[in-house]
Every structure is written in C-alpha cells, then in structure tokens.
Amino acid sequence: MIVRISGEDQYEVPDSDAGQLNELEQGVAARVEGGREDGFADAYAALLEFVRTHGERVDDDDLATSDVILPPSDLTFEEAGREFTGEGLIPD
C-alpha cells in the first residue's frame, strides 16, 4: 500500500502491516470522534512514525498513485475533526 504524508514523502507500507496501520488510524479517529484532544497529538505522531519506519520511501521519480493520503504532521485537533470521520482514511 502506498501512503503519502502530505508535505513530506510517499512510503510503500507492506500489506502485512495494514492491520496495525489501521489500528493506529482508528485510535486517532476514536480520539477525534470522542472529542478527546488530550493524547491526540501523540496518537497521530505514532501513526506517522509507523508509516515512516515500516514503510520504504518511494523515490521522487516514481509516479506511484497513493492509496492513502495522511494529513501533514502539524495537523491540529480541529483540522482532524474534518479528516478523521466516518470510515477513516485507511481502507480496510
């Protein structure tokens, strides 16, 4: 799965890591949907760090289409309320 972090890079995350990636994203979504701002920044940072460490950076010359586009690392809780709703960003 190709994951883009807006304003940064694209990463190819192994399909075998999709479940854990989804769990991290659902944790962020649960905080947002529950109005729980405390812990949001840490949860979102953990999601991005997982992508960066488990994914392999896609070369800038590779024109691969992103399967998932995550908001930038400076995402605010208010902005997250518009992004992490319903089914979330990462497909099951």
N, CA and C of each residue as an Amber inpcrd file, in Angstrom:
protein
   276
   0.8420000  -1.1500000   0.0000000   0.0000000   0.0000000   0.0000000
   0.9060000   1.2380000   0.0000000   0.5780000   2.1940000  -0.8430000
   1.3430000   3.4430000  -0.9170000   0.6520000   4.4850000  -0.0480000
   1.3890000   5.0170000   0.9310000   0.8560000   6.0160000   1.8470000
   1.6470000   7.3080000   1.6660000   0.9280000   8.3790000   1.4050000
   1.5640000   9.7020000   1.3060000   1.2810000  10.4600000   2.5940000
   2.3250000  11.0720000   3.1300000   2.1620000  12.0220000   4.2220000
   2.2520000  13.3950000   3.5710000   1.1630000  14.1290000   3.6080000
   1.0960000  15.4270000   2.9380000   2.2510000  16.3220000   3.3750000
   2.8800000  16.9420000   2.3960000   4.0000000  17.8300000   2.6620000
   5.3070000  17.1120000   2.8760000   5.2980000  15.7810000   2.8190000
   6.5210000  15.0110000   3.0260000   6.7530000  14.0810000   1.8440000
   6.6870000  12.7870000   2.1130000   7.0220000  11.7790000   1.1230000
   5.9240000  10.7400000   1.0070000   6.1430000   9.8180000   0.0680000
   5.3100000   8.6340000  -0.0770000   6.1070000   7.4490000   0.4400000
   5.3820000   6.4880000   1.0240000   6.0140000   5.2880000   1.5580000
   5.2310000   4.0740000   1.0990000   5.9650000   3.0160000   0.7570000
   5.3140000   1.7560000   0.4430000   5.3200000   0.9230000   1.7260000
   4.1340000   0.7530000   2.2800000   3.9720000   0.0060000   3.5220000
   3.5320000  -1.4100000   3.1550000   4.2190000  -2.4200000   3.6670000
   3.8520000  -3.8060000   3.3400000   2.4030000  -4.1090000   3.7250000
   1.7400000  -4.8900000   2.9030000   0.3640000  -5.2850000   3.1830000
   0.2560000  -5.9750000   4.5390000   1.3240000  -6.6480000   4.9530000
   1.2990000  -7.3420000   6.2400000   1.1990000  -6.3720000   7.4220000
   1.4920000  -5.0980000   7.2070000   1.4060000  -4.0840000   8.2600000
   0.0900000  -3.3110000   8.2190000  -0.7760000  -3.6420000   7.2770000
  -2.0280000  -2.8940000   7.1050000  -2.9100000  -2.9510000   8.3510000
  -2.9650000  -4.0860000   9.0070000  -3.7940000  -4.2130000  10.2000000
  -3.3410000  -3.2890000  11.3140000  -2.0480000  -3.2570000  11.5640000
  -1.5160000  -2.3980000  12.6230000  -1.6790000  -0.9250000  12.2500000
  -1.4670000  -0.6110000  10.9750000  -1.6550000   0.7620000  10.4980000
  -3.1100000   1.1940000  10.7060000  -4.0290000   0.3070000  10.3960000
  -5.4470000   0.5980000  10.5650000  -5.7850000   0.8060000  12.0410000
  -5.2130000  -0.0150000  12.9190000  -5.4460000   0.1450000  14.3600000
  -4.9830000   1.5130000  14.8510000  -3.8180000   1.9330000  14.3930000
  -3.3050000   3.2460000  14.7910000  -4.2180000   4.3620000  14.2950000
  -4.6810000   4.2320000  13.0700000  -5.5730000   5.2450000  12.4940000
  -6.9020000   5.2580000  13.2400000  -7.4150000   4.0920000  13.5920000
  -8.6710000   4.0290000  14.3360000  -8.5240000   4.6420000  15.7300000
  -7.3530000   4.5190000  16.3170000  -7.0900000   5.1620000  17.6080000
  -7.1560000   6.6750000  17.5050000  -6.6120000   7.2070000  16.4290000
  -6.6870000   8.6530000  16.1920000  -8.1420000   9.0490000  15.9730000
  -8.8300000   8.3080000  15.1240000 -10.2270000   8.6200000  14.8150000
 -11.1010000   8.5640000  16.0730000 -10.8620000   7.5970000  16.9420000
 -11.6510000   7.4730000  18.1670000 -11.4630000   8.6870000  19.0670000
 -10.2460000   9.1780000  19.1520000  -9.9920000  10.3730000  19.9670000
 -10.7180000  11.5750000  19.3700000 -10.6360000  11.7120000  18.0660000
 -11.2760000  12.8410000  17.3950000 -12.7940000  12.7620000  17.5520000
 -13.3560000  11.6100000  17.2470000 -14.8090000  11.4550000  17.3140000
 -15.3190000  11.5850000  18.7460000 -14.4910000  11.2190000  19.7160000
 -14.8780000  11.3280000  21.1180000 -14.5890000  12.6910000  21.7180000
 -14.0160000  13.6060000  20.9150000 -13.6990000  14.9390000  21.4090000
 -12.5850000  14.9510000  22.4310000 -11.7260000  13.9300000  22.3890000
 -10.6440000  13.7940000  23.3700000  -9.3420000  14.3470000  22.7870000
  -9.1430000  15.6440000  22.9650000  -7.9550000  16.2890000  22.4050000
  -6.6690000  15.8270000  23.0870000  -6.7510000  15.5450000  24.3960000
  -5.5460000  15.0870000  25.0810000  -5.1620000  13.7130000  24.5350000
  -3.9340000  13.5710000  24.1870000  -3.4430000  12.3320000  23.6060000
  -3.5420000  12.2800000  22.0900000  -4.2640000  13.2240000  21.4970000
  -4.4150000  13.2270000  20.0410000  -3.0640000  13.3830000  19.3410000
  -2.2880000  14.3850000  19.7500000  -1.0120000  14.6590000  19.0770000
  -0.0830000  13.4450000  19.1360000  -0.0330000  12.7840000  20.2850000
   0.8210000  11.5970000  20.4230000   0.3240000  10.4560000  19.5530000
  -0.9920000  10.2690000  19.5070000  -1.5640000   9.1870000  18.6920000
  -1.3050000   9.4410000  17.2100000  -1.4640000  10.6820000  16.7710000
  -1.2360000  10.9830000  15.3630000   0.2530000  10.8670000  15.0210000
   1.1110000  11.3240000  15.9230000   2.5570000  11.1940000  15.7030000
   2.9520000   9.7240000  15.5960000   2.3290000   8.8540000  16.3980000
   2.6310000   7.4210000  16.3440000   2.2090000   6.8280000  14.9990000
   1.0820000   7.2700000  14.4750000   0.6300000   6.8060000  13.1590000
   1.6350000   7.1920000  12.0800000   2.0540000   8.4500000  12.0860000
   3.0230000   8.8980000  11.0780000   4.3590000   8.1950000  11.2300000
   4.8010000   8.0190000  12.4650000   6.0830000   7.3480000  12.7050000
   6.0350000   5.8940000  12.2420000   4.8970000   5.2460000  12.4130000
   4.7380000   3.8740000  11.9410000   4.9300000   3.8210000  10.4280000
   4.3150000   4.7570000   9.7190000   4.4580000   4.8030000   8.2560000
   5.9160000   5.0270000   7.8840000   6.5640000   5.9600000   8.5580000
   7.9600000   6.2850000   8.2290000   8.9150000   5.1340000   8.5160000
   8.6620000   4.3940000   9.5790000   9.6080000   3.3370000   9.9650000
   9.2960000   1.9820000   9.3480000   8.0270000   1.7000000   9.0630000
   7.6570000   0.4060000   8.4780000   7.5380000   0.4690000   6.9640000
   7.4370000   1.6770000   6.4500000   7.3420000   1.8300000   5.0020000
   8.6890000   2.1250000   4.3860000   8.7930000   1.8290000   3.1240000
  10.0010000   2.1560000   2.3750000   9.6960000   3.3930000   1.5390000
  10.5130000   4.4230000   1.7020000  10.2800000   5.6710000   0.9830000
  10.2780000   5.4160000  -0.5160000   9.2630000   5.9620000  -1.1870000
   9.1410000   5.8360000  -2.6350000   9.9850000   6.9390000  -3.2660000
  10.7960000   6.5750000  -4.2370000  11.6620000   7.5320000  -4.9200000
  10.8310000   8.6520000  -5.5410000  11.3640000   9.8590000  -5.5010000
  10.6590000  11.0270000  -6.0510000  10.3280000  10.8680000  -7.5300000
  11.1280000  10.0930000  -8.2530000  10.8940000   9.8970000  -9.6860000
   9.7900000   8.8800000  -9.9630000   9.4090000   8.1210000  -8.9560000
   8.3540000   7.1150000  -9.1040000   6.9980000   7.8150000  -9.0130000
   6.1800000   7.6370000 -10.0150000   4.8860000   8.3010000 -10.0640000
   3.7570000   7.4090000  -9.5590000   4.0420000   6.6360000  -8.5370000
   3.0430000   5.7320000  -7.9630000   1.8780000   6.5280000  -7.3830000
   0.6850000   6.0030000  -7.5690000  -0.5090000   6.6210000  -7.0180000
  -0.6500000   6.2340000  -5.5570000  -0.9680000   7.1950000  -4.7200000
  -1.1480000   6.9290000  -3.2960000  -2.4710000   6.2270000  -3.0510000
  -2.4330000   5.1890000  -2.2220000  -3.6630000   4.5190000  -1.7850000
  -4.2980000   5.2930000  -0.6410000  -3.4460000   5.9350000   0.1640000
  -3.8850000   6.6880000   1.3280000  -3.0790000   7.9710000   1.3800000
  -3.7540000   9.0750000   1.6890000  -3.0590000  10.3470000   1.8920000
  -3.3680000  10.8040000   3.3110000  -2.3260000  10.8580000   4.1290000
  -2.4670000  11.3190000   5.5010000  -2.1820000  12.8190000   5.5610000
  -2.8920000  13.5300000   6.4180000  -2.6280000  14.9610000   6.5830000
  -1.2080000  15.1960000   7.0900000  -0.7200000  16.4330000   6.9920000
   0.6390000  16.7370000   7.4310000   0.8220000  16.5510000   8.9380000
   2.0720000  16.4840000   9.3490000   2.3990000  16.2140000  10.7560000
   1.9570000  17.3280000  11.6920000   1.7290000  18.5210000  11.1800000
   1.2990000  19.6280000  12.0410000  -0.2250000  19.7530000  12.1140000
  -0.9340000  18.6830000  11.7940000  -2.3890000  18.6460000  11.8340000
  -2.8850000  19.0170000  13.2300000  -3.8450000  19.9330000  13.2920000
  -4.4270000  20.3060000  14.5800000  -5.6160000  19.3980000  14.8890000
  -6.0360000  19.3990000  16.1350000  -7.1850000  18.6000000  16.5440000
  -8.4310000  19.0570000  15.7840000  -8.5870000  20.3410000  15.6400000
  -9.7450000  20.8800000  14.9050000  -9.7300000  20.4100000  13.4510000
  -8.5810000  20.4750000  12.8050000  -8.4760000  20.0090000  11.4160000
  -8.7550000  18.5040000  11.3320000  -8.2920000  17.7730000  12.3200000
  -8.5020000  16.3280000  12.3300000  -9.9820000  15.9850000  12.3660000
 -10.7700000  16.8430000  12.9770000 -12.2030000  16.6240000  13.0270000
 -12.8410000  16.5930000  11.6510000 -12.2140000  17.2470000  10.7040000
 -12.7190000  17.2420000   9.3260000 -12.1530000  16.0860000   8.5150000
 -11.0530000  15.5060000   8.9650000 -10.3700000  14.4470000   8.2160000
 -10.7370000  13.0410000   8.6970000 -10.7600000  12.8470000  10.0080000
 -10.9350000  11.5140000  10.5950000 -12.3770000  11.3090000  11.0400000
 -13.2480000  11.1560000  10.0850000 -14.6580000  10.9230000  10.4070000
 -15.1470000   9.7190000   9.6130000 -16.2200000   9.1420000  10.0750000
 -16.8280000   8.0300000   9.3480000 -15.9210000   6.8220000   9.3030000
 -15.5800000   6.4040000   8.0960000 -14.7870000   5.1900000   7.9060000
 -13.2890000   5.4200000   8.0780000 -12.8570000   6.6500000   8.2930000
 -11.4440000   6.9460000   8.4490000 -10.7690000   7.1300000   7.1010000
  -9.4550000   7.2020000   7.1270000  -8.6790000   7.4740000   5.9150000
  -8.1110000   6.2140000   5.2780000  -7.9030000   5.1840000   6.0800000
  -7.2410000   3.9800000   5.5960000  -8.2860000   2.9110000   5.3070000
  -8.3430000   2.4260000   4.0720000  -9.3410000   1.4120000   3.7320000
  -9.0640000   0.0910000   4.4570000 -10.1390000  -0.6120000   4.8070000
  -9.9920000  -1.9230000   5.4540000  -9.5830000  -2.9740000   4.4640000
